[in-house]
Amino acid sequence: MEDRQPLDRVARIQADWRRERPDLDVTPQGVIGRLHRLADQLTEELCLVYGRYGLSEGEFDVLCALRRAGQPYERAPGELAEHTMVTTGAMSKRIDRLERAGLVTRRRSDGDQRGRIVALTDAGRELIDRAFTDHMRNERHLLDLLAPAEAKALETLLTTWLSRMEHPRPPGSE
């Protein structure tokens, strides 16, 4: 017997479009629309954890990038922007907030007096270690809504799709 899911919001929107624009193929909305809704819901769930530690999503991301750098837990602002996929302008605001909170420090680079280095403080490292542990527990809880085989298949599909989006092949090279 087929496992029939009730019509979700995306399916209802697709049905409306099929009625109004039968000349268009709206099947892509089934994947893209659900991914978009899922991303919004996941972001909400993840931000609840960040908020427990007084952090925004972006601040959590900066602290994680510093912690992942390994001892002495520091990076140049441009490097941080690369590791967090934000502009250097947005990075400056995040660093300012984290510095005021005593979670990071800024200093001149030893090799380049014009350059700056951002480093985790002891308090920043302790906070991100606790927050990241809670974050991983939360992600596990969210992923456990799928069976292990479903999660693995989804990871494989998303990895393939993301790779093709980030590294498109030139036309005719298939």
KETI-12086 format. One record per residue: residue number from 1; residue in one letter; x, y, z of N, C-alpha, C in turn. Coordinates in steps of 0.2 Angstrom, whole numbers, always signed. Each point is the difference from the previous one (the first is absolute). Example, Ala and Ser with C-alpha at 12.3 -4.5 7.8 and 13.67 -1.06 7.14 Angstrom:
BEGIN
<seq:1; type:A; n_east:+66; n_north:-28; n_up:+39; ca_east:-4; ca_north:+6; ca_up:+0; c_east:+4; c_north:+6; c_up:+0>
<seq:2; type:S; n_east:-2; n_north:+5; n_up:-4; ca_east:+4; ca_north:+6; ca_up:+1; c_east:-4; c_north:+5; c_up:+3>
This chain:
BEGIN
<seq:1; type:M; n_east:+4; n_north:-6; n_up:+0; ca_east:-4; ca_north:+6; ca_up:+0; c_east:+4; c_north:+6; c_up:+0>
<seq:2; type:E; n_east:-1; n_north:+5; n_up:-4; ca_east:+3; ca_north:+6; ca_up:-1; c_east:+0; c_north:+5; c_up:+6>
<seq:3; type:D; n_east:+5; n_north:+3; n_up:+3; ca_east:+0; ca_north:+4; ca_up:+5; c_east:-2; c_north:+7; c_up:-2>
<seq:4; type:R; n_east:-6; n_north:+2; n_up:+0; ca_east:-2; ca_north:+6; ca_up:-2; c_east:+0; c_north:+6; c_up:+5>
<seq:5; type:Q; n_east:+4; n_north:+5; n_up:-2; ca_east:+0; ca_north:+6; ca_up:+5; c_east:-5; c_north:+5; c_up:-2>
<seq:6; type:P; n_east:-3; n_north:+3; n_up:+5; ca_east:-5; ca_north:+5; ca_up:-1; c_east:+4; c_north:+6; c_up:-4>
<seq:7; type:L; n_east:-4; n_north:+4; n_up:-4; ca_east:+2; ca_north:+5; ca_up:-4; c_east:+3; c_north:+5; c_up:+5>
<seq:8; type:D; n_east:+7; n_north:+2; n_up:-1; ca_east:+3; ca_north:+5; ca_up:+4; c_east:-1; c_north:+7; c_up:-4>
<seq:9; type:R; n_east:+3; n_north:+5; n_up:+3; ca_east:-1; ca_north:+7; ca_up:-3; c_east:+3; c_north:+0; c_up:-7>
<seq:10; type:V; n_east:+5; n_north:-3; n_up:-1; ca_east:+3; ca_north:+0; ca_up:-7; c_east:-4; c_north:-3; c_up:-5>
<seq:11; type:A; n_east:-3; n_north:-6; n_up:+2; ca_east:-4; ca_north:-4; ca_up:-5; c_east:-7; c_north:+4; c_up:-1>
<seq:12; type:R; n_east:-2; n_north:+4; n_up:+5; ca_east:-6; ca_north:+4; ca_up:-1; c_east:+1; c_north:+6; c_up:-5>
<seq:13; type:I; n_east:+6; n_north:+3; n_up:+1; ca_east:+2; ca_north:+5; ca_up:-5; c_east:+1; c_north:-2; c_up:-7>
<seq:14; type:Q; n_east:+3; n_north:-6; n_up:+0; ca_east:+1; ca_north:-3; ca_up:-7; c_east:-7; c_north:-2; c_up:-3>
<seq:15; type:A; n_east:-4; n_north:-2; n_up:+4; ca_east:-7; ca_north:-2; ca_up:-3; c_east:-3; c_north:+7; c_up:-3>
<seq:16; type:D; n_east:+1; n_north:+5; n_up:+4; ca_east:-3; ca_north:+7; ca_up:-2; c_east:+3; c_north:+2; c_up:-7>
<seq:17; type:W; n_east:+7; n_north:-1; n_up:+0; ca_east:+3; ca_north:+2; ca_up:-6; c_east:-2; c_north:-4; c_up:-6>
<seq:18; type:R; n_east:-1; n_north:-7; n_up:+1; ca_east:-2; ca_north:-4; ca_up:-5; c_east:-7; c_north:+2; c_up:-3>
<seq:19; type:R; n_east:-4; n_north:+2; n_up:+5; ca_east:-7; ca_north:+2; ca_up:-2; c_east:+1; c_north:+7; c_up:-4>
<seq:20; type:E; n_east:+4; n_north:+4; n_up:+2; ca_east:+0; ca_north:+7; ca_up:-3; c_east:+5; c_north:+0; c_up:-6>
<seq:21; type:R; n_east:+5; n_north:-4; n_up:+0; ca_east:+5; ca_north:+0; ca_up:-5; c_east:+1; c_north:-7; c_up:-3>
<seq:22; type:P; n_east:-4; n_north:-3; n_up:-3; ca_east:+1; ca_north:-7; ca_up:-2; c_east:+5; c_north:-1; c_up:-5>
<seq:23; type:D; n_east:+2; n_north:+6; n_up:-3; ca_east:+5; ca_north:+0; ca_up:-5; c_east:+7; c_north:-1; c_up:+3>
<seq:24; type:L; n_east:+1; n_north:+1; n_up:+6; ca_east:+7; ca_north:+0; ca_up:+3; c_east:+1; c_north:-6; c_up:+4>
<seq:25; type:D; n_east:+6; n_north:-3; n_up:+0; ca_east:+2; ca_north:-5; ca_up:+4; c_east:+2; c_north:+2; c_up:+7>
<seq:26; type:V; n_east:-4; n_north:-1; n_up:+5; ca_east:+1; ca_north:+3; ca_up:+7; c_east:+3; c_north:-6; c_up:+5>
<seq:27; type:T; n_east:+2; n_north:-5; n_up:-3; ca_east:+3; ca_north:-5; ca_up:+4; c_east:+7; c_north:+2; c_up:+4>
<seq:28; type:P; n_east:+4; n_north:+4; n_up:-3; ca_east:+6; ca_north:+3; ca_up:+4; c_east:-2; c_north:+3; c_up:+6>
<seq:29; type:Q; n_east:-6; n_north:+3; n_up:+1; ca_east:-2; ca_north:+2; ca_up:+6; c_east:+0; c_north:-5; c_up:+6>
<seq:30; type:G; n_east:-2; n_north:-6; n_up:-2; ca_east:+0; ca_north:-5; ca_up:+5; c_east:+6; c_north:-1; c_up:+4>
<seq:31; type:V; n_east:+6; n_north:+0; n_up:-4; ca_east:+7; ca_north:+0; ca_up:+3; c_east:+2; c_north:+6; c_up:+3>
<seq:32; type:I; n_east:+0; n_north:+5; n_up:-4; ca_east:+3; ca_north:+7; ca_up:+2; c_east:-4; c_north:+3; c_up:+6>
<seq:33; type:G; n_east:-7; n_north:+0; n_up:-1; ca_east:-4; ca_north:+3; ca_up:+5; c_east:+0; c_north:-4; c_up:+7>
<seq:34; type:R; n_east:+1; n_north:-7; n_up:-1; ca_east:+1; ca_north:-3; ca_up:+7; c_east:+7; c_north:+1; c_up:+3>
<seq:35; type:L; n_east:+5; n_north:+0; n_up:-4; ca_east:+6; ca_north:+2; ca_up:+2; c_east:+0; c_north:+7; c_up:+4>
<seq:36; type:H; n_east:-3; n_north:+4; n_up:-4; ca_east:+0; ca_north:+7; ca_up:+3; c_east:-4; c_north:+0; c_up:+7>
<seq:37; type:R; n_east:-6; n_north:-3; n_up:+0; ca_east:-3; ca_north:+0; ca_up:+6; c_east:+4; c_north:-4; c_up:+6>
<seq:38; type:L; n_east:+3; n_north:-5; n_up:-2; ca_east:+4; ca_north:-4; ca_up:+5; c_east:+6; c_north:+4; c_up:+2>
<seq:39; type:A; n_east:+3; n_north:+4; n_up:-4; ca_east:+6; ca_north:+4; ca_up:+2; c_east:-3; c_north:+5; c_up:+5>
<seq:40; type:D; n_east:-5; n_north:+3; n_up:-1; ca_east:-3; ca_north:+5; ca_up:+4; c_east:-1; c_north:-3; c_up:+7>
<seq:41; type:Q; n_east:-4; n_north:-6; n_up:+0; ca_east:-1; ca_north:-3; ca_up:+6; c_east:+6; c_north:-3; c_up:+4>
<seq:42; type:L; n_east:+5; n_north:-2; n_up:-4; ca_east:+6; ca_north:-2; ca_up:+3; c_east:+4; c_north:+6; c_up:+3>
<seq:43; type:T; n_east:+0; n_north:+5; n_up:-3; ca_east:+3; ca_north:+6; ca_up:+2; c_east:-3; c_north:+3; c_up:+7>
<seq:44; type:E; n_east:-6; n_north:-1; n_up:+0; ca_east:-4; ca_north:+2; ca_up:+6; c_east:+2; c_north:-4; c_up:+6>
<seq:45; type:E; n_east:+1; n_north:-7; n_up:-1; ca_east:+1; ca_north:-5; ca_up:+5; c_east:+8; c_north:+1; c_up:+2>
<seq:46; type:L; n_east:+4; n_north:+2; n_up:-5; ca_east:+7; ca_north:+1; ca_up:+2; c_east:+1; c_north:+6; c_up:+4>
<seq:47; type:C; n_east:-3; n_north:+5; n_up:-2; ca_east:+0; ca_north:+7; ca_up:+3; c_east:-2; c_north:+0; c_up:+8>
<seq:48; type:L; n_east:-5; n_north:-5; n_up:+1; ca_east:-2; ca_north:-1; ca_up:+7; c_east:+6; c_north:-1; c_up:+5>
<seq:49; type:V; n_east:+5; n_north:-5; n_up:-3; ca_east:+5; ca_north:-2; ca_up:+4; c_east:+5; c_north:+6; c_up:+0>
<seq:50; type:Y; n_east:+2; n_north:+3; n_up:-5; ca_east:+4; ca_north:+6; ca_up:+0; c_east:-2; c_north:+5; c_up:+5>
<seq:51; type:G; n_east:-6; n_north:+1; n_up:+0; ca_east:-3; ca_north:+5; ca_up:+4; c_east:+1; c_north:-1; c_up:+8>
<seq:52; type:R; n_east:+0; n_north:-7; n_up:+1; ca_east:+1; ca_north:-2; ca_up:+7; c_east:+7; c_north:+2; c_up:+3>
<seq:53; type:Y; n_east:+4; n_north:+2; n_up:-5; ca_east:+7; ca_north:+2; ca_up:+2; c_east:+1; c_north:+7; c_up:-2>
<seq:54; type:G; n_east:-5; n_north:+4; n_up:-1; ca_east:+0; ca_north:+7; ca_up:-1; c_east:+4; c_north:+1; c_up:-7>
<seq:55; type:L; n_east:-1; n_north:-4; n_up:-5; ca_east:+3; ca_north:+1; ca_up:-6; c_east:-5; c_north:+0; c_up:-6>
<seq:56; type:S; n_east:+2; n_north:+4; n_up:-5; ca_east:-4; ca_north:-1; ca_up:-6; c_east:+3; c_north:-5; c_up:-4>
<seq:57; type:E; n_east:-3; n_north:-2; n_up:-6; ca_east:+2; ca_north:-5; ca_up:-4; c_east:+7; c_north:+2; c_up:-3>
<seq:58; type:G; n_east:+1; n_north:+6; n_up:-2; ca_east:+6; ca_north:+2; ca_up:-3; c_east:+6; c_north:+0; c_up:+6>
<seq:59; type:E; n_east:-2; n_north:+2; n_up:+6; ca_east:+6; ca_north:+0; ca_up:+5; c_east:+2; c_north:-7; c_up:+2>
<seq:60; type:F; n_east:-5; n_north:-4; n_up:+0; ca_east:+1; ca_north:-7; ca_up:+1; c_east:+5; c_north:-3; c_up:-6>
<seq:61; type:D; n_east:-1; n_north:+2; n_up:-6; ca_east:+4; ca_north:-2; ca_up:-5; c_east:+7; c_north:+3; c_up:+0>
<seq:62; type:V; n_east:+1; n_north:+6; n_up:+2; ca_east:+7; ca_north:+3; ca_up:+1; c_east:+3; c_north:-4; c_up:+6>
<seq:63; type:L; n_east:-3; n_north:-1; n_up:+5; ca_east:+3; ca_north:-4; ca_up:+6; c_east:+2; c_north:-7; c_up:-2>
<seq:64; type:C; n_east:-4; n_north:-3; n_up:-4; ca_east:+2; ca_north:-7; ca_up:-3; c_east:+6; c_north:+0; c_up:-4>
<seq:65; type:A; n_east:+0; n_north:+5; n_up:-5; ca_east:+5; ca_north:+1; ca_up:-4; c_east:+7; c_north:+1; c_up:+3>
<seq:66; type:L; n_east:+0; n_north:+4; n_up:+6; ca_east:+6; ca_north:+1; ca_up:+4; c_east:+2; c_north:-7; c_up:+3>
<seq:67; type:R; n_east:-5; n_north:-3; n_up:+3; ca_east:+1; ca_north:-6; ca_up:+4; c_east:+3; c_north:-6; c_up:-5>
<seq:68; type:R; n_east:-3; n_north:+0; n_up:-6; ca_east:+2; ca_north:-5; ca_up:-5; c_east:+8; c_north:+1; c_up:-2>
<seq:69; type:A; n_east:+2; n_north:+6; n_up:+1; ca_east:+7; ca_north:+2; ca_up:-2; c_east:+5; c_north:-4; c_up:+4>
<seq:70; type:G; n_east:-2; n_north:-2; n_up:+5; ca_east:+5; ca_north:-3; ca_up:+5; c_east:+4; c_north:+5; c_up:+3>
<seq:71; type:Q; n_east:+4; n_north:-3; n_up:+5; ca_east:+5; ca_north:+5; ca_up:+4; c_east:+4; c_north:+4; c_up:-5>
<seq:72; type:P; n_east:+0; n_north:+7; n_up:+1; ca_east:-2; ca_north:+4; ca_up:+6; c_east:-7; c_north:+3; c_up:-1>
<seq:73; type:Y; n_east:-4; n_north:-4; n_up:-4; ca_east:-7; ca_north:+3; ca_up:-1; c_east:-1; c_north:+7; c_up:-3>
<seq:74; type:E; n_east:+4; n_north:+1; n_up:-5; ca_east:-1; ca_north:+7; ca_up:-3; c_east:+1; c_north:-1; c_up:-8>
<seq:75; type:R; n_east:-3; n_north:+6; n_up:-3; ca_east:+0; ca_north:+0; ca_up:-7; c_east:+0; c_north:+8; c_up:-2>
<seq:76; type:A; n_east:+2; n_north:+2; n_up:-6; ca_east:-1; ca_north:+7; ca_up:-2; c_east:-7; c_north:+1; c_up:-2>
<seq:77; type:P; n_east:-3; n_north:+6; n_up:+1; ca_east:-7; ca_north:+1; ca_up:-2; c_east:-2; c_north:-2; c_up:-7>
<seq:78; type:G; n_east:+5; n_north:+1; n_up:-5; ca_east:-2; ca_north:-3; ca_up:-7; c_east:-1; c_north:-7; c_up:+0>
<seq:79; type:E; n_east:+5; n_north:-4; n_up:+4; ca_east:-1; ca_north:-7; ca_up:+0; c_east:-6; c_north:-2; c_up:+3>
<seq:80; type:L; n_east:-2; n_north:+3; n_up:+5; ca_east:-6; ca_north:-1; ca_up:+4; c_east:-6; c_north:+1; c_up:-5>
<seq:81; type:A; n_east:+0; n_north:+5; n_up:-4; ca_east:-5; ca_north:+1; ca_up:-5; c_east:-1; c_north:-6; c_up:-5>
<seq:82; type:E; n_east:+6; n_north:-2; n_up:-2; ca_east:+0; ca_north:-6; ca_up:-4; c_east:-3; c_north:-6; c_up:+3>
<seq:83; type:H; n_east:+2; n_north:-1; n_up:+6; ca_east:-2; ca_north:-6; ca_up:+4; c_east:-8; c_north:+0; c_up:+2>
<seq:84; type:T; n_east:-3; n_north:+6; n_up:-1; ca_east:-7; ca_north:+1; ca_up:+2; c_east:-4; c_north:+2; c_up:-5>
<seq:85; type:M; n_east:+3; n_north:+2; n_up:-6; ca_east:-4; ca_north:+2; ca_up:-6; c_east:-4; c_north:+6; c_up:+1>
<seq:86; type:V; n_east:+3; n_north:+5; n_up:+3; ca_east:-3; ca_north:+6; ca_up:+1; c_east:+5; c_north:+6; c_up:-2>
<seq:87; type:T; n_east:-3; n_north:+6; n_up:-1; ca_east:+5; ca_north:+5; ca_up:-3; c_east:+4; c_north:+3; c_up:+6>
<seq:88; type:T; n_east:+5; n_north:+3; n_up:-2; ca_east:+5; ca_north:+3; ca_up:+6; c_east:-4; c_north:+5; c_up:+4>
<seq:89; type:G; n_east:-4; n_north:+4; n_up:-3; ca_east:-4; ca_north:+5; ca_up:+3; c_east:-5; c_north:-3; c_up:+6>
<seq:90; type:A; n_east:-3; n_north:-6; n_up:-2; ca_east:-4; ca_north:-3; ca_up:+5; c_east:+4; c_north:-4; c_up:+5>
<seq:91; type:M; n_east:+6; n_north:-2; n_up:-2; ca_east:+5; ca_north:-3; ca_up:+5; c_east:+2; c_north:+5; c_up:+5>
<seq:92; type:S; n_east:+1; n_north:+6; n_up:-2; ca_east:+2; ca_north:+5; ca_up:+5; c_east:-5; c_north:+1; c_up:+5>
<seq:93; type:K; n_east:-6; n_north:+1; n_up:-2; ca_east:-6; ca_north:+1; ca_up:+5; c_east:+0; c_north:-6; c_up:+5>
<seq:94; type:R; n_east:+1; n_north:-6; n_up:-2; ca_east:+0; ca_north:-6; ca_up:+4; c_east:+6; c_north:+0; c_up:+5>
<seq:95; type:I; n_east:+5; n_north:+1; n_up:-3; ca_east:+6; ca_north:+1; ca_up:+4; c_east:+0; c_north:+5; c_up:+6>
<seq:96; type:D; n_east:-3; n_north:+6; n_up:-2; ca_east:-1; ca_north:+5; ca_up:+5; c_east:-4; c_north:-2; c_up:+6>
<seq:97; type:R; n_east:-6; n_north:-3; n_up:-2; ca_east:-4; ca_north:-3; ca_up:+5; c_east:+3; c_north:-5; c_up:+5>
<seq:98; type:L; n_east:+3; n_north:-5; n_up:-4; ca_east:+4; ca_north:-5; ca_up:+4; c_east:+5; c_north:+3; c_up:+4>
<seq:99; type:E; n_east:+4; n_north:+5; n_up:-2; ca_east:+5; ca_north:+3; ca_up:+4; c_east:-3; c_north:+3; c_up:+6>
<seq:100; type:R; n_east:-5; n_north:+4; n_up:-1; ca_east:-4; ca_north:+3; ca_up:+6; c_east:-2; c_north:-5; c_up:+5>
<seq:101; type:A; n_east:-2; n_north:-6; n_up:-2; ca_east:-2; ca_north:-5; ca_up:+4; c_east:+6; c_north:-4; c_up:+4>
<seq:102; type:G; n_east:+6; n_north:+2; n_up:-2; ca_east:+6; ca_north:-3; ca_up:+3; c_east:+1; c_north:-7; c_up:-3>
<seq:103; type:L; n_east:-3; n_north:-2; n_up:-6; ca_east:+1; ca_north:-6; ca_up:-3; c_east:+6; c_north:-1; c_up:-5>
<seq:104; type:V; n_east:+2; n_north:+6; n_up:-3; ca_east:+6; ca_north:+0; ca_up:-4; c_east:+4; c_north:+6; c_up:+1>
<seq:105; type:T; n_east:+6; n_north:+0; n_up:-2; ca_east:+4; ca_north:+6; ca_up:+0; c_east:+3; c_north:+2; c_up:-7>
<seq:106; type:R; n_east:+2; n_north:+6; n_up:-1; ca_east:+3; ca_north:+2; ca_up:-6; c_east:+7; c_north:+2; c_up:+1>
<seq:107; type:R; n_east:+4; n_north:-1; n_up:-4; ca_east:+7; ca_north:+3; ca_up:+1; c_east:+3; c_north:+0; c_up:-7>
<seq:108; type:R; n_east:+6; n_north:+4; n_up:+0; ca_east:+3; ca_north:+1; ca_up:-7; c_east:+4; c_north:-7; c_up:-1>
<seq:109; type:S; n_east:+0; n_north:-1; n_up:-7; ca_east:+4; ca_north:-6; ca_up:-2; c_east:+7; c_north:+1; c_up:+1>
<seq:110; type:D; n_east:+4; n_north:-5; n_up:+2; ca_east:+7; ca_north:+0; ca_up:+1; c_east:+3; c_north:+1; c_up:-6>
<seq:111; type:G; n_east:-2; n_north:-3; n_up:-6; ca_east:+4; ca_north:+1; ca_up:-6; c_east:-2; c_north:+6; c_up:-4>
<seq:112; type:D; n_east:-6; n_north:+3; n_up:+1; ca_east:-3; ca_north:+5; ca_up:-4; c_east:-3; c_north:+5; c_up:+5>
<seq:113; type:Q; n_east:+3; n_north:+6; n_up:+1; ca_east:-2; ca_north:+5; ca_up:+5; c_east:-7; c_north:+3; c_up:-2>
<seq:114; type:R; n_east:-2; n_north:-1; n_up:-7; ca_east:-6; ca_north:+3; ca_up:-2; c_east:-6; c_north:-5; c_up:+2>
<seq:115; type:G; n_east:+2; n_north:-7; n_up:+0; ca_east:-4; ca_north:-5; ca_up:+1; c_east:-3; c_north:-1; c_up:+7>
<seq:116; type:R; n_east:-5; n_north:-3; n_up:+1; ca_east:-3; ca_north:-2; ca_up:+6; c_east:-1; c_north:-7; c_up:+1>
<seq:117; type:I; n_east:+0; n_north:-2; n_up:+6; ca_east:-1; ca_north:-7; ca_up:+2; c_east:-6; c_north:+0; c_up:+5>
<seq:118; type:V; n_east:-4; n_north:-5; n_up:-1; ca_east:-6; ca_north:-1; ca_up:+5; c_east:+1; c_north:-6; c_up:+4>
<seq:119; type:A; n_east:+0; n_north:+0; n_up:+6; ca_east:+1; ca_north:-7; ca_up:+4; c_east:-5; c_north:-1; c_up:+5>
<seq:120; type:L; n_east:-1; n_north:-6; n_up:+1; ca_east:-5; ca_north:-2; ca_up:+6; c_east:+3; c_north:+2; c_up:+7>
<seq:121; type:T; n_east:-4; n_north:+2; n_up:+4; ca_east:+3; ca_north:+1; ca_up:+7; c_east:-2; c_north:-7; c_up:+3>
<seq:122; type:D; n_east:+3; n_north:-1; n_up:+6; ca_east:-2; ca_north:-6; ca_up:+4; c_east:-8; c_north:-1; c_up:+1>
<seq:123; type:A; n_east:-3; n_north:+6; n_up:+2; ca_east:-7; ca_north:+0; ca_up:+1; c_east:-4; c_north:-2; c_up:-7>
<seq:124; type:G; n_east:+3; n_north:+3; n_up:-6; ca_east:-3; ca_north:-2; ca_up:-6; c_east:+1; c_north:-7; c_up:-2>
<seq:125; type:R; n_east:+6; n_north:-3; n_up:+2; ca_east:+1; ca_north:-7; ca_up:-2; c_east:-5; c_north:-4; c_up:+5>
<seq:126; type:E; n_east:-1; n_north:+1; n_up:+6; ca_east:-4; ca_north:-3; ca_up:+5; c_east:-7; c_north:+0; c_up:-3>
<seq:127; type:L; n_east:-2; n_north:+6; n_up:-2; ca_east:-7; ca_north:+1; ca_up:-2; c_east:-2; c_north:-4; c_up:-6>
<seq:128; type:I; n_east:+5; n_north:+0; n_up:-5; ca_east:-1; ca_north:-3; ca_up:-7; c_east:+0; c_north:-8; c_up:+1>
<seq:129; type:D; n_east:+4; n_north:-2; n_up:+5; ca_east:+0; ca_north:-7; ca_up:+1; c_east:-6; c_north:-3; c_up:+3>
<seq:130; type:R; n_east:-3; n_north:+4; n_up:+4; ca_east:-7; ca_north:-2; ca_up:+3; c_east:-5; c_north:+1; c_up:-5>
<seq:131; type:A; n_east:+0; n_north:+6; n_up:-4; ca_east:-5; ca_north:+1; ca_up:-5; c_east:+0; c_north:-5; c_up:-6>
<seq:132; type:F; n_east:+6; n_north:-2; n_up:-2; ca_east:+1; ca_north:-5; ca_up:-5; c_east:-2; c_north:-7; c_up:+2>
<seq:133; type:T; n_east:+1; n_north:-2; n_up:+6; ca_east:-2; ca_north:-6; ca_up:+2; c_east:-8; c_north:+0; c_up:+0>
<seq:134; type:D; n_east:-3; n_north:+5; n_up:+3; ca_east:-7; ca_north:+0; ca_up:+0; c_east:-3; c_north:+1; c_up:-8>
<seq:135; type:H; n_east:+3; n_north:+3; n_up:-4; ca_east:-1; ca_north:+1; ca_up:-7; c_east:+0; c_north:-7; c_up:-3>
<seq:136; type:M; n_east:+5; n_north:-4; n_up:+1; ca_east:+0; ca_north:-7; ca_up:-3; c_east:-5; c_north:-4; c_up:+3>
<seq:137; type:R; n_east:-2; n_north:+0; n_up:+6; ca_east:-5; ca_north:-4; ca_up:+3; c_east:-7; c_north:+2; c_up:-4>
<seq:138; type:N; n_east:-1; n_north:+7; n_up:-1; ca_east:-6; ca_north:+2; ca_up:-3; c_east:+0; c_north:-2; c_up:-7>
<seq:139; type:E; n_east:+5; n_north:+0; n_up:-4; ca_east:+1; ca_north:-2; ca_up:-7; c_east:-2; c_north:-8; c_up:+0>
<seq:140; type:R; n_east:+3; n_north:-4; n_up:+5; ca_east:-2; ca_north:-7; ca_up:+0; c_east:-7; c_north:-1; c_up:+1>
<seq:141; type:H; n_east:-3; n_north:+4; n_up:+5; ca_east:-7; ca_north:-1; ca_up:+1; c_east:-4; c_north:+2; c_up:-7>
<seq:142; type:L; n_east:+2; n_north:+5; n_up:-3; ca_east:-4; ca_north:+2; ca_up:-6; c_east:+1; c_north:-6; c_up:-6>
<seq:143; type:L; n_east:+6; n_north:-2; n_up:+0; ca_east:+1; ca_north:-5; ca_up:-6; c_east:-3; c_north:-7; c_up:+2>
<seq:144; type:D; n_east:-1; n_north:-1; n_up:+7; ca_east:-3; ca_north:-7; ca_up:+2; c_east:-7; c_north:+0; c_up:-2>
<seq:145; type:L; n_east:-3; n_north:+5; n_up:-3; ca_east:-7; ca_north:+0; ca_up:-3; c_east:+0; c_north:-5; c_up:-6>
<seq:146; type:L; n_east:+6; n_north:-1; n_up:-3; ca_east:+1; ca_north:-4; ca_up:-6; c_east:+3; c_north:-7; c_up:+3>
<seq:147; type:A; n_east:-1; n_north:-5; n_up:-4; ca_east:+3; ca_north:-7; ca_up:+1; c_east:+7; c_north:+1; c_up:-2>
<seq:148; type:P; n_east:+5; n_north:-3; n_up:+3; ca_east:+7; ca_north:+0; ca_up:-2; c_east:+1; c_north:+0; c_up:-7>
<seq:149; type:A; n_east:-3; n_north:-5; n_up:-4; ca_east:+1; ca_north:-1; ca_up:-7; c_east:-3; c_north:+6; c_up:-4>
<seq:150; type:E; n_east:-5; n_north:+3; n_up:+3; ca_east:-3; ca_north:+6; ca_up:-3; c_east:+5; c_north:+6; c_up:+0>
<seq:151; type:A; n_east:+2; n_north:+1; n_up:+6; ca_east:+5; ca_north:+5; ca_up:+2; c_east:+6; c_north:-1; c_up:-5>
<seq:152; type:K; n_east:+3; n_north:-6; n_up:-1; ca_east:+6; ca_north:-1; ca_up:-4; c_east:-2; c_north:+2; c_up:-7>
<seq:153; type:A; n_east:-6; n_north:-3; n_up:-2; ca_east:-2; ca_north:+1; ca_up:-7; c_east:-1; c_north:+8; c_up:-2>
<seq:154; type:L; n_east:-3; n_north:+3; n_up:+5; ca_east:+0; ca_north:+8; ca_up:-1; c_east:+6; c_north:+3; c_up:+0>
<seq:155; type:E; n_east:+5; n_north:-2; n_up:+5; ca_east:+7; ca_north:+3; ca_up:+0; c_east:+3; c_north:-1; c_up:-7>
<seq:156; type:T; n_east:-1; n_north:-6; n_up:-3; ca_east:+4; ca_north:-1; ca_up:-6; c_east:-4; c_north:+4; c_up:-6>
<seq:157; type:L; n_east:-6; n_north:+1; n_up:+0; ca_east:-3; ca_north:+4; ca_up:-5; c_east:+1; c_north:+7; c_up:+1>
<seq:158; type:L; n_east:+0; n_north:+3; n_up:+6; ca_east:+2; ca_north:+7; ca_up:+1; c_east:+7; c_north:+1; c_up:-2>
<seq:159; type:T; n_east:+4; n_north:-4; n_up:+2; ca_east:+8; ca_north:+1; ca_up:-2; c_east:+0; c_north:+0; c_up:-7>
<seq:160; type:T; n_east:-3; n_north:-4; n_up:-4; ca_east:+1; ca_north:+0; ca_up:-7; c_east:-3; c_north:+6; c_up:-3>
<seq:161; type:W; n_east:-6; n_north:+2; n_up:+2; ca_east:-3; ca_north:+6; ca_up:-3; c_east:+4; c_north:+6; c_up:+2>
<seq:162; type:L; n_east:+2; n_north:+1; n_up:+6; ca_east:+4; ca_north:+6; ca_up:+2; c_east:+6; c_north:+0; c_up:-4>
<seq:163; type:S; n_east:+4; n_north:-6; n_up:-1; ca_east:+6; ca_north:+0; ca_up:-4; c_east:-2; c_north:+3; c_up:-7>
<seq:164; type:R; n_east:-5; n_north:-3; n_up:-3; ca_east:-2; ca_north:+3; ca_up:-7; c_east:-2; c_north:+7; c_up:+0>
<seq:165; type:M; n_east:-3; n_north:+3; n_up:+5; ca_east:-1; ca_north:+7; ca_up:+0; c_east:+6; c_north:+4; c_up:+1>
<seq:166; type:E; n_east:+5; n_north:-2; n_up:+4; ca_east:+6; ca_north:+3; ca_up:+2; c_east:+5; c_north:+0; c_up:-6>
<seq:167; type:H; n_east:+0; n_north:-6; n_up:-3; ca_east:+5; ca_north:-1; ca_up:-6; c_east:-4; c_north:-3; c_up:-6>
<seq:168; type:P; n_east:-4; n_north:+5; n_up:-3; ca_east:-3; ca_north:-2; ca_up:-6; c_east:+4; c_north:-2; c_up:-6>
<seq:169; type:R; n_east:-2; n_north:-5; n_up:-3; ca_east:+4; ca_north:-3; ca_up:-6; c_east:-2; c_north:+5; c_up:-6>
<seq:170; type:P; n_east:+5; n_north:+1; n_up:-4; ca_east:-1; ca_north:+4; ca_up:-6; c_east:-5; c_north:-3; c_up:-5>
<seq:171; type:P; n_east:-4; n_north:+3; n_up:-3; ca_east:-5; ca_north:-3; ca_up:-5; c_east:+4; c_north:-5; c_up:-5>
<seq:172; type:G; n_east:-3; n_north:-6; n_up:-1; ca_east:+3; ca_north:-5; ca_up:-4; c_east:+5; c_north:-4; c_up:+3>
<seq:173; type:S; n_east:+2; n_north:+1; n_up:+6; ca_east:+5; ca_north:-4; ca_up:+3; c_east:-2; c_north:-6; c_up:+4>
<seq:174; type:E; n_east:-7; n_north:-2; n_up:-1; ca_east:-2; ca_north:-6; ca_up:+4; c_east:+2; c_north:-6; c_up:-3>
